[in-house]
Amino acid sequence: MSDKCFVDTNILMYAHDRSAGVKHQRAQLLLEDLWNSGQGVLSTQVLQELCINLRRKVSHPLPVAEVRQLIRDYSTWEVVTNTPESVLHALDIEARYKTSFWDALILHAAGSSGASALYSEDLAAGQSYGAIQVVNPLLGPVPL
């Protein structure tokens, strides 16, 4: 089993949205662990969604310069680049597991990276998709 952990956009969003309360704290702790361990994996899709969402979908949108620096920082992680083949594989995953296309593209990226865990709030915690186990790091006891 791989030690790599793929991180979905929603977890990154909570980590950078100070108004998200406990979810912000939990997401920050997770990302701190992933920074320290070097086990975090993202995809170009996640970086694109993060870029737009931090500027438009949080209560206090971040300035472009801050978003640009976050993207640079996260670019030091392993980043899966989506290709036309990725899109075709995602279509197969969408049909097989009855997920949205965008979730299927995330699942494909996580699988192609060799990650064993997919940290996400969007997919069902505990669900397995092949070798990928979905983990919702936002559930559990309140951090102190």
N, C-alpha and C positions, 0 to 999 in steps of 0.2 A: 504494500500500500504506500502511495506517495505521501510525502509531507506537504506537498504544494496545496495551497488553498486559494481558490478563485473567489474574488470579491465582486458581487453585483453592485450596480450603481446605487441602489437604495441605501446600502450600508455606508458607502462613501458619502452620500448626501447627509445622512444623519451625523456622521463624524464632523462635518463642517457646518452644520446648521445648529448654532448655539441655542436656538429656541426649541429644539426637539427634546429637551429635558432628559429623562432617563435614557431614552434611545440614543441621544447624543453621547452620554457618558459611556454607555456600553459599546457603541461603535468606535469611539475614541480608544477605549481600552483594547479592543480587538486589533485595530490598526496599529497601535503601538506595539503589540505583540508581533504582528506580522512584519513591521519595520525591523524590529530587533532580530527576528528569526530569519528574515529573508525569504519567507515562504509564500508571500503574497503574489498573486497572478491576476492580471486584468486583461481586457481586450480593447481593441480600438473602439468598439461599440460603447463600452463602459466609459472610456475617456470622452467620447463625443457627447454622450448623455450627461455626464458630469459637467462638462463645459456649459451646456445649455441650461441645465437645471439649476446650477448654482447662481446663474445670472438672472433666472426668470421665475423659478418655482419655490424659492425660499422666502420667508417673511422679510429677511434683510439681504437682498441680492448682493453678491460680492462684485467688486470692481473687476474689470477685465484684467488688469495687471495682477491681481491676486489669483484669479482663476488660471491665468497663464503660468504663474509660478507653481501652482498645485499640479497642473498638467505636466510641467517639467519634472517636478518631484516624483510623481507617480510613473513617469516614463522610465525611471531607473529600475522599476520592478520588471519582472517578465511580462511582456505585453504580447498577446496573441493578435496577429493581424488578420482581419477577415478578408477573405478572397472570394472570387466567384464560386470556387469549390465549397467554401464555407456556407455560402447561401444555399447551394444545392443540398449539402448535408443537413442544414437546418430545416429544409422542406421535408426531408425524410423523418427527422426527429419530431417535427410538428405533427406529422401524420401518425407516427407510431405512438406518441405519448399524449396526443390531443392537447398540446400546449399552444400558446400563442407563438407566432413566428419569431418574435423578438426574444421570448424566453428560450425557444429552440436554438437560436443563434448563440445565446449565452451558454446553454448546455453544450453545444458543439465546441465553443471556445474552451470551456472548462475541460472537456474531455480531451481535446487535442493538445492541451498543455500537460496532460498527465496528472492533473489535480485530483485528489480523492474527495475533497470537500468543496462545496459551493455555498458560500455564505450569502444568504438572501432572505429577504422578508417576503418576496413575491411568490416563491414556490413553496410547496408544502414541506414544513420541517420534518425531517426523518425520511422523506421520500427518496428512493434510489432511482437513478436513471443510468443504467449500466453500472459502471464503476464509480459514478459520482453520487455522493450522499449530500442532500440538502440539509444545511444547518442554519437555523435562525438564531444568530447570536444576540438578538434583542429580547429573547425570552429568558426567564429565570429570575433569580433574586435581584433585588435592587442593589447596585454597587454602592459601597460606602464612600 
